[in-house]
Amino acid sequence: MIDAVNSKTTSLISQLEEEMTTPKLKKRIVALYEVLNNIGCLQDISEKEQDGK
């Protein structure tokens, strides 16, 4: 599930970056990068939990 969200978010960022940038669009892109960062943290935690079992 994490990989699917990561992939879709990355795809959406690419699409938005291709469009003409506006301040609102820039905020959306920044928010999506934050989502990717949070997903990365979740994935790290998930991997650590699996290694500990």
Backbone as a printed PyTorch tensor [residue, N CA C, xyz], in Angstrom:
tensor([[[  0.8210,  -1.1870,   0.0000],
         [  0.0000,   0.0000,   0.0000],
         [  0.8690,   1.2560,   0.0000]],

        [[  1.9430,   1.2320,   0.7870],
         [  2.8440,   2.3810,   0.8450],
         [  3.4400,   2.6490,  -0.5290]],

        [[  3.8250,   1.5800,  -1.2190],
         [  4.4240,   1.7450,  -2.5480],
         [  3.4360,   2.3510,  -3.5440]],

        [[  2.1750,   1.9690,  -3.4510],
         [  1.1550,   2.5080,  -4.3600],
         [  0.9400,   3.9970,  -4.1250]],

        [[  0.8590,   4.4020,  -2.8630],
         [  0.6800,   5.8220,  -2.5530],
         [  1.9060,   6.6150,  -2.9850]],

        [[  3.0770,   6.0450,  -2.7470],
         [  4.3230,   6.6920,  -3.1530],
         [  4.3540,   6.8990,  -4.6620]],

        [[  3.9880,   5.8850,  -5.3970],
         [  3.9940,   5.9580,  -6.8560],
         [  2.9930,   6.9880,  -7.3810]],

        [[  1.7910,   6.9610,  -6.8360],
         [  0.7580,   7.9010,  -7.2890],
         [  1.1190,   9.3450,  -6.9320]],

        [[  1.7090,   9.5410,  -5.7580],
         [  2.1140,  10.8850,  -5.3420],
         [  3.2250,  11.4060,  -6.2370]],

        [[  4.1900,  10.5730,  -6.5350],
         [  5.2880,  10.9650,  -7.4220],
         [  4.7620,  11.3200,  -8.8060]],

        [[  3.8280,  10.5310,  -9.2990],
         [  3.2310,  10.7960, -10.6030],
         [  2.4920,  12.1330, -10.6120]],

        [[  1.7420,  12.3870,  -9.5470],
         [  0.9990,  13.6400,  -9.4520],
         [  1.9460,  14.8390,  -9.3800]],

        [[  3.0300,  14.7130,  -8.6430],
         [  4.0180,  15.7950,  -8.5680],
         [  4.5650,  16.0860,  -9.9570]],

        [[  4.9010,  15.0450, -10.6960],
         [  5.4320,  15.2280, -12.0550],
         [  4.4410,  15.9650, -12.9440]],

        [[  3.1770,  15.5880, -12.8540],
         [  2.1520,  16.2450, -13.6660],
         [  2.0030,  17.7070, -13.2820]],

        [[  2.0020,  17.9920, -11.9890],
         [  1.8240,  19.3690, -11.5340],
         [  3.0170,  20.2430, -11.8990]],

        [[  4.2220,  19.6700, -11.8530],
         [  5.4160,  20.4400, -12.1790],
         [  5.4800,  20.7910, -13.6640]],

        [[  4.7970,  20.0300, -14.4940],
         [  4.7750,  20.3080, -15.9240],
         [  3.8440,  21.4710, -16.2620]],

        [[  2.8800,  21.7390, -15.3960],
         [  1.9240,  22.8110, -15.6450],
         [  2.5400,  24.1770, -15.3240]],

        [[  1.8500,  25.2100, -15.7520],
         [  2.2900,  26.5560, -15.4430],
         [  2.1860,  26.7790, -13.9340]],

        [[  3.2680,  27.2260, -13.3270],
         [  3.2760,  27.3290, -11.8720],
         [  2.5770,  28.5940, -11.3790]],

        [[  1.7730,  28.3940, -10.3790],
         [  1.1110,  29.4850,  -9.6820],
         [  1.4270,  29.2940,  -8.1990]],

        [[  1.2380,  30.3270,  -7.3960],
         [  1.5070,  30.1600,  -5.9590],
         [  0.7100,  29.0120,  -5.3340]],

        [[ -0.5490,  28.8570,  -5.7410],
         [ -1.3800,  27.7760,  -5.2090],
         [ -0.8190,  26.4120,  -5.6110]],

        [[ -0.3780,  26.3020,  -6.8530],
         [  0.1860,  25.0480,  -7.3470],
         [  1.4930,  24.7290,  -6.6340]],

        [[  2.3050,  25.7440,  -6.3800],
         [  3.5640,  25.5260,  -5.6580],
         [  3.2930,  24.9800,  -4.2610]],

        [[  2.2550,  25.4900,  -3.5950],
         [  1.8990,  25.0010,  -2.2560],
         [  1.4590,  23.5430,  -2.3180]],

        [[  0.7310,  23.1890,  -3.3510],
         [  0.2970,  21.7940,  -3.5040],
         [  1.4940,  20.8710,  -3.7010]],

        [[  2.4410,  21.3140,  -4.5080],
         [  3.6310,  20.4980,  -4.7630],
         [  4.4300,  20.3190,  -3.4780]],

        [[  4.5910,  21.3870,  -2.7040],
         [  5.3030,  21.2950,  -1.4310],
         [  4.5870,  20.3180,  -0.4980]],

        [[  3.2700,  20.3930,  -0.4560],
         [  2.4880,  19.4900,   0.3940],
         [  2.6720,  18.0330,  -0.0480]],

        [[  2.7270,  17.8020,  -1.3480],
         [  2.9240,  16.4400,  -1.8480],
         [  4.3160,  15.9170,  -1.5080]],

        [[  5.3200,  16.7930,  -1.5400],
         [  6.6610,  16.3650,  -1.1270],
         [  6.6730,  16.0020,   0.3520]],

        [[  5.8900,  16.7130,   1.1550],
         [  5.7740,  16.3690,   2.5690],
         [  5.1120,  15.0030,   2.7390]],

        [[  4.1280,  14.7150,   1.9120],
         [  3.4890,  13.3970,   1.9360],
         [  4.5300,  12.3180,   1.6340]],

        [[  5.3390,  12.5520,   0.6110],
         [  6.3780,  11.5740,   0.2720],
         [  7.3430,  11.3690,   1.4300]],

        [[  7.7090,  12.4540,   2.0920],
         [  8.6170,  12.3650,   3.2290],
         [  7.9890,  11.5360,   4.3480]],

        [[  6.7240,  11.7920,   4.6270],
         [  6.0240,  11.0420,   5.6770],
         [  5.8790,   9.5700,   5.3090]],

        [[  5.6330,   9.2980,   4.0420],
         [  5.5300,   7.9050,   3.5890],
         [  6.8710,   7.2030,   3.7820]],

        [[  7.9450,   7.9150,   3.4930],
         [  9.2760,   7.3400,   3.6840],
         [  9.5180,   6.9730,   5.1420]],

        [[  9.0790,   7.8340,   6.0470],
         [  9.2130,   7.5500,   7.4820],
         [  8.3860,   6.3320,   7.8670]],

        [[  7.1580,   6.2500,   7.3510],
         [  6.3080,   5.1000,   7.6490],
         [  6.9290,   3.8110,   7.1230]],

        [[  7.5070,   3.8960,   5.9590],
         [  8.1160,   2.7110,   5.3610],
         [  9.3200,   2.2670,   6.1930]],

        [[ 10.1220,   3.2230,   6.6750],
         [ 11.2650,   2.8870,   7.5250],
         [ 10.8070,   2.1910,   8.7990]],

        [[  9.7570,   2.7210,   9.4160],
         [  9.2310,   2.1280,  10.6440],
         [  8.7100,   0.7180,  10.3730]],

        [[  7.9990,   0.5650,   9.2640],
         [  7.4440,  -0.7390,   8.9050],
         [  8.5610,  -1.7590,   8.6950]],

        [[  9.6190,  -1.3570,   8.0290],
         [ 10.7470,  -2.2690,   7.7860],
         [ 11.4320,  -2.6510,   9.0830]],

        [[ 11.5810,  -1.6840,   9.9870],
         [ 12.2220,  -1.9750,  11.2710],
         [ 11.3840,  -2.9500,  12.0820]],

        [[ 10.0590,  -2.7830,  12.0360],
         [  9.1790,  -3.6940,  12.7720],
         [  9.2690,  -5.1080,  12.2020]],

        [[  9.3780,  -5.2180,  10.8830],
         [  9.4680,  -6.5370,  10.2590],
         [ 10.8030,  -7.1930,  10.6010]],

        [[ 11.8730,  -6.4000,  10.6660],
         [ 13.1890,  -6.9450,  11.0060],
         [ 13.2320,  -7.4080,  12.4490]],

        [[ 12.4590,  -6.7530,  13.3290],
         [ 12.4550,  -7.1030,  14.7410],
         [ 11.6470,  -8.3320,  15.0630]],

        [[ 10.8200,  -8.7740,  14.1490],
         [  9.9500,  -9.9400,  14.4110],
         [ 10.6680, -11.2310,  14.1300]]])
